[in-house]
């Protein structure tokens, strides 16, 4: 079972996406795609897996998490994603 999140992007979308990719990579998560849509996947040094898709419309990014670590709550996942996106 997945979960969706909607987050406001601040700034120019292509620059913001580039920053998201760098921030996510520091947490062993890879964001692949363009300013319209893509996917993300990765894990942590502990081997915890997260994967999902994203789409961007205007200044909104919609995240659809398809898999998360069982030890993480949905609140944990949202906080981690917001760290990537709101940096």
C-alpha positions in Angstrom: 0.0 0.0 0.0 1.4 3.4 -1.0 0.7 7.0 0.0 0.6 10.3 -1.8 2.0 13.6 -0.8 1.7 17.1 -2.4 4.4 19.6 -1.7 4.8 23.2 -2.9 8.0 23.9 -4.7 9.7 27.3 -4.1 11.8 28.7 -6.9 12.4 27.8 -10.5 11.4 24.2 -11.1 14.4 22.9 -13.0 16.8 24.4 -10.5 14.7 23.0 -7.6 14.7 19.5 -9.2 18.5 19.6 -9.5 18.8 20.5 -5.8 16.3 17.7 -4.9 18.5 15.2 -6.8 21.6 16.2 -5.0 20.0 16.3 -1.5 18.4 12.9 -2.1 21.7 11.3 -3.3 23.2 12.3 0.0 20.6 10.0 1.6 21.3 7.2 -1.0 18.1 7.9 -2.9 18.1 8.5 -6.7 15.6 10.8 -8.3 15.4 10.1 -12.1 13.3 12.1 -14.5 12.6 15.6 -15.7 10.6 18.6 -14.7 7.4 16.8 -15.6 7.7 13.4 -14.0 10.0 10.7 -12.9 10.7 8.1 -10.2 12.9 7.7 -7.2 14.4 4.7 -5.4 17.1 3.9 -3.0 18.0 2.9 0.4 20.1 3.8 3.3 23.3 2.5 4.6 21.2 0.0 6.6 19.5 -1.3 3.4 16.1 0.2 3.9 14.3 0.6 0.6 12.0 3.4 -0.6 10.6 3.8 -4.1 8.0 5.8 -5.9 7.1 8.3 -8.6 6.7 12.0 -8.9 5.0 14.5 -11.2 5.3 18.2 -11.3 2.5 20.7 -12.3 3.4 24.3 -12.0 4.9 24.8 -8.6 3.5 21.6 -7.1 5.2 18.3 -6.8 3.1 15.2 -6.3 4.9 12.3 -4.7 3.5 8.7 -4.8 5.4 6.5 -2.5 5.0 2.9 -3.6 7.3 1.2 -1.0 8.8 2.3 2.3 10.9 0.7 5.0 8.6 -1.2 7.4 10.3 0.4 10.3 9.4 3.9 9.0 6.0 5.5 9.7 4.3 7.5 6.9 5.2 10.6 9.0 8.9 9.6 8.9 8.7 9.2 5.1 7.0 12.5 4.6 9.7 14.3 6.8 12.5 12.7 4.8 10.9 13.7 1.5 10.4 17.2 2.7 14.1 17.4 3.6 15.0 16.7 0.0 12.3 18.9 -1.5 12.3 21.9 0.8 16.1 22.5 0.9 
